[in-house]
Amino acid sequence: PLAIIGELPKLPKGAVIAMHPDGAGDVPFLAQRSVYVQAGDLFPYHQLFFKQSFERVERQMSAFCGDNYDDVVSFAVRTGVSFALVRHDVCGPKDGGWASAFSVLGGSSKGHPPAVLLAPVDHVIARVDGYTLIKLLPNAK
């Protein structure tokens, strides 16, 4: 949604944002910031590129949908992702099937929020219309 995307240009120019692949394609155009992976990356035109993109989504969803926020931080450190823009249903039944497609329902299937939404309060940059923008690392640039 445009309201939360309006927060993204305020992030550092070098920011890499992890978010649900379905909406990620708009971010580079609207906010001039990089995304970790977007749905368009998953078209299997080139097998190697598709494999790498699929693995990115799998890593992201596994960390986000688990039950341990430390796994989210480890994901950020390993991948260079500095921020997350999270739809509150990211791991739930209305997420468009991404979590179930990657078999990573994790925390949300156990009755508690997905790990990515367990960020410390001082890491939450904004909450708007069912989305949360989170700084994943304290020194994110």
PALUMPA-758414 format. One record per residue (C-alpha): residue number from 1; z negated, x negated, y. Coordinates in steps of 0.2 Angstrom, whole numbers, plus 5000, padded with zeros to 4 digits. Example, Ala and Ser with C-alpha at 12.3 -4.5 7.8 and 13.67 -1.06 7.14 Angstrom:
// residues 2
[1 [4961 4938 4978]]
[2 [4964 4932 4995]]
//
This chain:
// residues 141
[1 [5000 5000 5000]]
[2 [5004 4994 5017]]
[3 [4986 4995 5024]]
[4 [4980 4982 5012]]
[5 [4996 4972 5013]]
[6 [4992 4971 5032]]
[7 [4978 4960 5027]]
[8 [4988 4947 5018]]
[9 [4996 4938 5033]]
[10 [4979 4934 5039]]
[11 [4977 4923 5023]]
[12 [4981 4904 5024]]
[13 [5000 4900 5024]]
[14 [4998 4891 5007]]
[15 [4989 4905 4999]]
[16 [4995 4911 4981]]
[17 [4990 4929 4977]]
[18 [4987 4936 4960]]
[19 [4990 4954 4959]]
[20 [4997 4968 4948]]
[21 [5015 4963 4944]]
[22 [5022 4980 4949]]
[23 [5018 4978 4968]]
[24 [5019 4959 4969]]
[25 [5038 4959 4974]]
[26 [5034 4966 4991]]
[27 [5022 4953 4996]]
[28 [5033 4938 5000]]
[29 [5044 4949 5011]]
[30 [5031 4959 5020]]
[31 [5017 4946 5021]]
[32 [5026 4929 5019]]
[33 [5014 4924 5006]]
[34 [5017 4918 4988]]
[35 [5012 4928 4973]]
[36 [5008 4921 4955]]
[37 [5020 4933 4946]]
[38 [5029 4949 4950]]
[39 [5038 4962 4939]]
[40 [5055 4956 4943]]
[41 [5051 4939 4935]]
[42 [5049 4948 4919]]
[43 [5068 4953 4917]]
[44 [5073 4943 4902]]
[45 [5089 4936 4909]]
[46 [5084 4918 4905]]
[47 [5073 4916 4890]]
[48 [5063 4901 4896]]
[49 [5059 4909 4913]]
[50 [5055 4926 4905]]
[51 [5043 4916 4893]]
[52 [5034 4907 4907]]
[53 [5032 4923 4917]]
[54 [5026 4933 4902]]
[55 [5013 4919 4899]]
[56 [5008 4920 4918]]
[57 [5005 4939 4916]]
[58 [4995 4937 4900]]
[59 [4984 4924 4908]]
[60 [4981 4934 4923]]
[61 [4977 4950 4915]]
[62 [4966 4942 4902]]
[63 [4955 4934 4915]]
[64 [4955 4950 4927]]
[65 [4952 4962 4913]]
[66 [4939 4953 4904]]
[67 [4920 4955 4906]]
[68 [4915 4938 4914]]
[69 [4919 4933 4932]]
[70 [4918 4915 4927]]
[71 [4934 4917 4917]]
[72 [4942 4923 4933]]
[73 [4937 4908 4943]]
[74 [4943 4897 4928]]
[75 [4960 4905 4929]]
[76 [4960 4902 4948]]
[77 [4956 4884 4946]]
[78 [4969 4881 4932]]
[79 [4983 4890 4941]]
[80 [4981 4887 4959]]
[81 [4979 4905 4963]]
[82 [4967 4907 4978]]
[83 [4966 4925 4981]]
[84 [4968 4941 4971]]
[85 [4973 4958 4977]]
[86 [4966 4970 4964]]
[87 [4970 4989 4961]]
[88 [4954 4997 4956]]
[89 [4963 5004 4940]]
[90 [4970 4986 4936]]
[91 [4964 4987 4918]]
[92 [4963 5006 4916]]
[93 [4973 5019 4908]]
[94 [4983 5022 4924]]
[95 [4988 5004 4927]]
[96 [5006 5007 4921]]
[97 [5003 5000 4904]]
[98 [5001 4982 4909]]
[99 [4984 4979 4902]]
[100 [4988 4988 4885]]
[101 [5005 4980 4884]]
[102 [4996 4963 4884]]
[103 [4982 4969 4873]]
[104 [4969 4963 4886]]
[105 [4959 4979 4890]]
[106 [4943 4968 4889]]
[107 [4929 4974 4900]]
[108 [4937 4991 4906]]
[109 [4938 4996 4888]]
[110 [4919 4993 4885]]
[111 [4914 5004 4899]]
[112 [4911 4992 4913]]
[113 [4922 4986 4927]]
[114 [4935 4972 4925]]
[115 [4929 4955 4928]]
[116 [4939 4952 4944]]
[117 [4930 4967 4952]]
[118 [4913 4958 4949]]
[119 [4917 4945 4963]]
[120 [4902 4940 4974]]
[121 [4901 4951 4989]]
[122 [4904 4936 5001]]
[123 [4921 4934 4992]]
[124 [4927 4951 4996]]
[125 [4939 4951 5011]]
[126 [4944 4969 5012]]
[127 [4943 4986 5002]]
[128 [4956 4998 5007]]
[129 [4963 5014 4998]]
[130 [4958 5009 4980]]
[131 [4962 4990 4982]]
[132 [4951 4975 4985]]
[133 [4957 4958 4992]]
[134 [4946 4944 4985]]
[135 [4945 4926 4989]]
[136 [4944 4918 4971]]
[137 [4938 4900 4976]]
[138 [4926 4896 4990]]
[139 [4937 4883 4998]]
[140 [4953 4893 4996]]
[141 [4967 4887 5008]]
//
